[in-house]
């Protein structure tokens, strides 16, 4: 990669020769201005407003315009004579935790490459010190004619530098936040949490510019003469009142559907919003907890006029009591049936024994009657 600046890092008394390399690049598609009648290029020419003549780049300098419109010429020699200690040096001033840097201050990013073999050892020393301290270095440097603020951190095995805006370049957000008092309910926060959990994390390397792809495809189609304009998307309806709860629930379901997951929501599911026939609103059912990242014992909250948790618990207890009574009755009936069957069997056995004894006695009597008697002698 081509370097855009050569200098050194000033780390106390240690000087590290480095080269500044752009860490980012723009892939935006640029267009030229053309004359619609014949397709000719439209070019900007630098013309002096006093004599109307075009001026070449070698004759163009810098100037500062005063409030009254007068211009003070400023030459490169004037700027070179200024006492700028950071003209060729990235001067480290302090080390702070990374979380102390406001992301609003972040500007362009650069890689710092060791410039020569002698720079390898001090470069590695600073890199490892940053790694072990888990801090970032705050530094000053000069680039393109002005002094700037920078932050040095480690990316893989390279020291990277982020340009930072000066604190007074960050505007105070006055009048930006809503100026009306708004109350957010716990149920709405729960649905927002469910949506965040469903969307989850994303691999940053998997993200790409869909619009740029579409523009490139259109250019290729036009170049081949096979371009067919797509139907223009309809304009979104304005002034529509949104049911926030229903919108959150639908968002959760849509996010789960896009990931191929089952259910109507995250963390145990969210019931579908029912459209109101009268006002076009939505009736929201309570969320059911118990999914990933939630405790299974978490009780559902009352949402949109549904039955409260206490009522649900009372109904559940009553159902359990009824089921217990039915079970007890069934057990008693089974016990009575078993006892009846046992008594009948005993009675039948007794009857059978009596009948057998009677038959045995009758048989003995018949045998005695059949035996002839002996006659006595005269």
C-alpha positions as CSV (number, residue, x, y, z in Angstrom):
1,X,0.0,0.0,0.0
2,X,1.2,3.5,-0.9
3,X,2.1,5.7,2.1
4,X,0.7,9.2,2.2
5,X,2.9,10.6,5.0
6,X,6.3,9.8,6.4
7,X,7.4,10.7,10.0
8,X,8.0,9.2,13.4
9,X,6.1,8.3,16.6
10,X,7.4,10.2,19.6
11,X,7.0,7.8,22.5
12,X,8.8,9.6,25.4
13,X,12.4,9.5,24.4
14,X,11.8,6.7,21.9
15,X,11.4,7.7,18.2
16,X,9.8,5.2,15.9
17,X,10.1,5.9,12.1
18,X,6.7,5.1,10.5
19,X,4.8,5.5,7.2
20,X,1.1,6.5,7.2
21,X,-1.1,4.3,5.0
22,X,-4.8,4.7,4.5
23,X,-6.8,2.0,6.4
24,X,-10.0,2.6,4.5
25,X,-11.2,3.2,1.0
26,X,-14.4,4.3,-0.6
27,X,-16.3,2.0,-3.0
28,X,-18.9,4.6,-3.8
29,X,-19.9,4.8,-7.5
30,X,-19.1,8.3,-8.9
31,X,-20.9,9.9,-11.8
32,X,-19.8,12.6,-14.3
33,X,-21.9,15.5,-15.2
34,X,-22.8,15.4,-18.9
35,X,-24.8,17.6,-21.4
36,X,-28.1,15.8,-21.8
37,X,-28.4,16.9,-25.4
38,X,-25.2,15.2,-26.7
39,X,-23.6,13.4,-23.8
40,X,-20.6,15.7,-23.7
41,X,-18.7,16.1,-20.4
42,X,-19.3,19.1,-18.2
43,X,-16.0,20.3,-16.7
44,X,-15.2,22.9,-14.2
45,X,-12.6,25.4,-15.2
46,X,-10.8,27.6,-12.6
47,X,-11.3,31.2,-13.9
48,X,-10.1,34.4,-12.3
49,X,-13.1,36.5,-11.5
50,X,-11.2,39.8,-12.2
51,X,-9.8,39.1,-15.7
52,X,-12.0,36.2,-16.7
53,X,-9.0,34.1,-17.7
54,X,-8.5,30.4,-16.9
55,X,-5.7,29.9,-14.3
56,X,-3.4,26.9,-14.3
57,X,-2.8,25.1,-11.0
58,X,0.8,26.4,-10.7
59,X,-0.6,29.9,-10.4
60,X,-3.2,29.1,-7.7
61,X,-2.4,29.9,-4.1
62,X,-4.1,30.2,-0.7
63,X,-5.8,33.2,0.8
64,X,-7.8,34.0,3.9
65,X,-10.9,36.1,3.4
66,X,-11.7,38.7,6.0
67,X,-15.2,39.6,7.1
68,X,-15.2,42.7,4.9
69,X,-14.4,40.6,1.8
70,X,-10.7,41.5,1.6
71,X,-8.3,38.5,1.1
72,X,-4.9,38.0,2.8
73,X,-2.5,35.9,0.7
74,X,-1.0,32.9,2.7
75,X,2.0,31.1,1.1
76,X,3.4,27.6,1.8
77,X,6.5,29.3,3.2
78,X,4.4,31.2,5.7
79,X,2.9,28.0,7.0
80,X,6.3,26.2,7.0
81,X,7.7,28.8,9.4
82,X,5.1,28.2,12.0
83,X,6.3,26.5,15.2
84,X,4.5,23.2,14.6
85,X,6.2,20.4,16.5
86,X,4.0,17.8,15.0
87,X,4.9,18.6,11.4
88,X,6.7,15.3,11.0
89,X,5.9,13.6,14.4
90,X,3.0,11.8,15.9
91,X,3.5,12.9,19.5
92,X,1.9,10.6,22.1
93,X,0.6,12.7,25.1
94,X,-1.2,10.1,27.2
95,X,-2.8,6.7,27.5
96,X,-6.4,6.2,28.4
97,X,-9.0,3.4,28.4
98,X,-10.7,3.0,25.0
99,X,-14.2,3.5,26.4
100,X,-13.3,7.1,27.3
101,X,-13.2,8.0,23.6
102,X,-16.5,9.3,22.4
103,X,-17.3,7.6,19.0
104,X,-18.6,11.0,17.8
105,X,-14.9,12.1,17.7
106,X,-13.9,9.3,15.3
107,X,-12.6,10.4,11.9
108,X,-10.4,8.8,9.2
109,X,-8.4,5.7,10.0
110,X,-4.8,4.9,9.1
111,X,-2.3,2.1,9.5
112,X,1.1,3.0,10.9
113,X,3.8,0.9,9.2
114,X,7.4,0.6,10.6
115,X,9.7,2.5,8.3
116,X,12.9,0.5,8.0
117,X,14.6,-2.3,10.0
118,X,15.6,0.0,12.8
119,X,12.0,0.8,13.5
120,X,11.0,-2.9,14.0
121,X,12.1,-3.1,17.7
122,X,10.6,0.1,19.1
123,X,7.4,-0.4,16.9
124,X,6.9,-3.9,18.5
125,X,7.6,-2.5,21.9
126,X,4.9,0.1,21.6
127,X,2.5,-2.4,20.1
128,X,2.9,-4.9,22.9
129,X,2.7,-2.2,25.6
130,X,-0.6,-1.1,24.1
131,X,-1.8,-4.7,24.1
132,X,-0.8,-5.4,27.7
133,X,-2.2,-2.1,29.1
134,X,-5.5,-2.5,27.2
135,X,-5.4,1.2,26.6
136,X,-5.2,3.5,23.6
137,X,-2.7,6.3,23.1
138,X,-3.8,9.9,22.5
139,X,-1.5,11.8,20.2
140,X,-1.1,15.0,18.1
141,X,0.0,15.0,14.5
142,X,-0.1,17.4,11.5
143,X,-1.5,16.4,8.1
144,X,-2.5,18.4,5.1
145,X,-1.6,21.7,6.6
146,X,-3.3,21.4,10.0
147,X,-2.7,19.9,13.4
148,X,-4.9,17.0,14.3
149,X,-5.8,14.8,17.2
150,X,-5.3,11.0,17.0
151,X,-5.9,7.7,18.8
152,X,-3.5,4.8,18.5
153,X,-4.6,1.3,19.1
154,X,-3.6,-2.3,18.0
155,X,-5.4,-4.1,15.2
156,X,-4.0,-7.6,14.8
157,X,-0.2,-7.0,14.7
158,X,-0.4,-3.5,13.4
159,X,-0.7,-0.1,15.1
160,X,-3.6,1.8,13.7
161,X,-4.4,5.5,14.2
162,X,-7.9,7.0,14.1
163,X,-8.1,10.7,13.5
164,X,-10.2,12.4,16.2
165,X,-12.1,15.6,16.0
166,X,-11.2,18.2,18.6
167,X,-13.6,18.4,21.5
168,X,-14.8,21.8,20.4
169,X,-15.7,20.4,17.0
170,X,-18.5,18.2,18.5
171,X,-21.7,20.0,18.6
172,X,-24.0,20.0,21.7
173,X,-27.2,18.2,20.8
174,X,-29.5,21.0,21.8
175,X,-33.1,20.7,20.6
176,X,-32.5,17.2,19.1
177,X,-34.2,15.0,21.7
178,X,-38.1,14.9,21.8
179,X,-39.4,17.9,23.6
180,X,-42.5,16.1,24.9
181,X,-42.7,13.8,28.0
182,X,-43.0,10.2,27.0
183,X,-43.6,7.2,29.3
184,X,-42.4,3.8,28.1
185,X,-44.1,0.8,29.7
186,X,-42.3,-2.3,30.9
187,X,-44.3,-4.4,28.4
188,X,-43.0,-2.3,25.5
189,X,-39.4,-2.6,26.8
190,X,-39.9,-6.4,27.1
191,X,-40.9,-6.5,23.5
192,X,-38.0,-4.4,22.5
193,X,-35.7,-6.7,24.4
194,X,-37.3,-9.7,22.6
195,X,-36.7,-8.0,19.2
196,X,-33.1,-7.3,20.1
197,X,-32.5,-10.9,21.3
198,X,-34.1,-12.2,18.1
199,X,-32.0,-10.0,15.8
200,X,-29.0,-11.1,17.8
201,X,-25.5,-10.5,16.5
202,X,-24.1,-10.3,13.0
203,X,-20.8,-11.0,11.4
204,X,-19.6,-7.6,10.2
205,X,-17.7,-9.2,7.3
206,X,-21.1,-10.5,5.9
207,X,-22.5,-7.0,5.4
208,X,-22.3,-5.3,2.0
209,X,-23.7,-2.4,0.0
210,X,-26.9,-3.7,-1.7
211,X,-27.5,-0.3,-3.3
212,X,-24.1,-0.3,-4.9
213,X,-24.7,-3.8,-6.3
214,X,-28.0,-2.6,-7.8
215,X,-26.3,0.4,-9.4
216,X,-23.5,-1.7,-10.9
217,X,-26.1,-4.2,-12.3
218,X,-28.1,-1.3,-13.8
219,X,-24.9,0.1,-15.5
220,X,-24.0,-3.3,-16.9
221,X,-27.5,-3.8,-18.2
222,X,-27.6,-0.4,-19.8
223,X,-24.2,-1.0,-21.4
224,X,-25.5,-4.2,-22.9
225,X,-28.8,-2.6,-24.1
226,X,-31.0,-4.9,-22.0
227,X,-32.0,-2.6,-19.2
228,X,-35.7,-2.5,-18.2
229,X,-36.7,0.0,-15.5
230,X,-38.2,-1.6,-12.5
231,X,-41.6,-0.5,-11.2
232,X,-41.2,2.5,-8.8
233,X,-41.9,1.6,-5.2
234,X,-45.1,3.1,-3.8
235,X,-44.9,6.1,-1.4
236,X,-45.3,5.2,2.2
237,X,-48.6,6.5,3.7
238,X,-48.1,9.6,5.8
239,X,-49.7,10.5,9.2
240,X,-50.4,6.9,10.1
241,X,-50.9,6.2,13.8
242,X,-48.8,3.2,14.8
243,X,-49.7,0.7,17.5
244,X,-46.3,0.4,19.1
245,X,-47.0,-2.9,20.8
246,X,-48.4,-4.5,17.6
247,X,-45.5,-3.1,15.6
248,X,-42.9,-4.6,18.0
249,X,-44.7,-8.0,18.0
250,X,-44.8,-8.1,14.2
251,X,-41.1,-7.1,14.1
252,X,-40.2,-10.0,16.4
253,X,-42.1,-12.5,14.3
254,X,-40.6,-11.1,11.1
255,X,-37.1,-11.3,12.5
256,X,-37.6,-14.9,13.6
257,X,-39.1,-15.8,10.2
258,X,-36.1,-14.3,8.4
259,X,-33.9,-16.5,10.5
260,X,-36.0,-19.6,9.9
261,X,-37.0,-19.9,13.5
262,X,-40.4,-21.2,14.7
263,X,-42.7,-19.3,17.0
264,X,-44.2,-15.9,17.1
265,X,-41.5,-14.1,19.1
266,X,-38.4,-14.4,21.1
267,X,-37.9,-16.0,24.6
268,X,-40.8,-18.3,24.5
269,X,-42.9,-16.6,21.8
270,X,-45.1,-13.6,21.5
271,X,-48.8,-14.0,20.7
272,X,-50.0,-12.5,17.4
273,X,-51.6,-9.0,17.6
274,X,-55.3,-9.1,16.8
275,X,-56.5,-6.2,14.6
276,X,-59.4,-4.2,16.1
277,X,-62.3,-3.9,13.7
278,X,-63.5,-0.7,15.1
279,X,-60.4,1.5,15.3
280,X,-57.8,-0.3,13.4
281,X,-55.8,-0.8,16.6
282,X,-54.4,-4.0,18.0
283,X,-55.1,-6.1,21.1
284,X,-51.9,-7.4,22.5
285,X,-51.7,-10.7,24.4
286,X,-49.2,-11.2,27.2
287,X,-45.7,-12.5,26.4
288,X,-44.8,-16.0,27.5
289,X,-41.4,-16.3,29.0
290,X,-39.2,-19.4,29.4
291,X,-37.0,-19.3,26.3
292,X,-33.2,-18.9,25.8
293,X,-31.8,-16.2,28.0
294,X,-34.9,-16.0,30.3
295,X,-35.8,-17.8,33.5
296,X,-38.5,-20.3,32.9
297,X,-40.3,-19.3,36.2
298,X,-40.8,-15.7,35.1
299,X,-44.4,-14.8,35.3
300,X,-46.2,-13.3,32.2
301,X,-47.0,-9.6,32.5
302,X,-50.5,-8.2,31.9
303,X,-50.6,-6.5,28.5
304,X,-53.4,-4.8,26.6
305,X,-56.3,-5.6,29.1
306,X,-55.7,-9.4,29.4
307,X,-56.2,-11.3,32.6
308,X,-53.8,-10.6,35.3
309,X,-51.2,-13.0,36.7
310,X,-53.1,-13.4,39.9
311,X,-56.3,-14.4,38.1
312,X,-54.3,-16.9,35.9
313,X,-52.7,-18.4,39.0
314,X,-56.1,-18.7,40.8
315,X,-57.6,-20.4,37.7
316,X,-54.7,-22.8,37.5
317,X,-55.0,-23.7,41.3
318,X,-58.8,-24.3,40.9
319,X,-58.2,-26.6,37.9
320,X,-55.6,-28.5,39.9
321,X,-58.0,-28.9,42.8
322,X,-60.7,-30.2,40.6
323,X,-58.3,-32.7,39.0
324,X,-57.2,-33.9,42.4
325,X,-60.9,-34.4,43.5
326,X,-61.7,-36.4,40.4
327,X,-58.6,-38.5,40.9
328,X,-59.6,-39.2,44.5
329,X,-63.2,-40.2,43.5
330,X,-61.9,-42.5,40.8
331,X,-59.6,-44.2,43.3
332,X,-62.5,-44.7,45.8
333,X,-64.7,-46.2,43.1
334,X,-61.9,-48.5,42.1
335,X,-61.5,-49.6,45.7
336,X,-65.2,-50.3,46.2
337,X,-65.3,-52.3,43.0
338,X,-62.4,-54.4,44.1
339,X,-64.0,-55.0,47.5
340,X,-67.3,-56.1,45.8
341,X,-65.6,-58.4,43.5
342,X,-63.7,-60.0,46.4
343,X,-66.9,-60.5,48.5
344,X,-68.7,-62.1,45.6
345,X,-65.8,-64.5,44.9
346,X,-65.8,-65.5,48.6
347,X,-69.6,-66.1,48.6
348,X,-69.4,-68.1,45.5
349,X,-66.6,-70.2,47.0
350,X,-68.7,-70.9,50.1
351,X,-71.7,-71.9,48.1
352,X,-69.6,-74.2,46.0
353,X,-68.2,-75.9,49.1
354,X,-71.7,-76.5,50.6
355,X,-73.0,-78.0,47.4
356,X,-70.1,-80.4,47.2
357,X,-70.7,-81.6,50.8
358,X,-74.4,-82.2,50.1
359,X,-73.7,-84.2,47.0
360,X,-71.1,-86.3,48.9
361,X,-73.7,-87.0,51.7
362,X,-76.4,-88.0,49.2
363,X,-74.0,-90.4,47.5
364,X,-73.2,-92.1,50.8
365,X,-76.9,-92.6,51.6
366,X,-77.6,-94.2,48.3
367,X,-74.7,-96.6,48.7
368,X,-76.0,-97.7,52.1
369,X,-79.5,-98.3,50.8
370,X,-78.3,-100.5,48.0
371,X,-76.3,-102.9,50.3
372,X,-78.5,-106.1,51.1
373,X,-79.2,-106.9,54.7
374,X,-78.3,-110.2,56.3
375,X,-81.1,-112.5,57.4
376,X,-81.1,-113.7,61.0
377,X,-81.4,-117.5,61.7
378,X,-84.6,-118.9,63.2
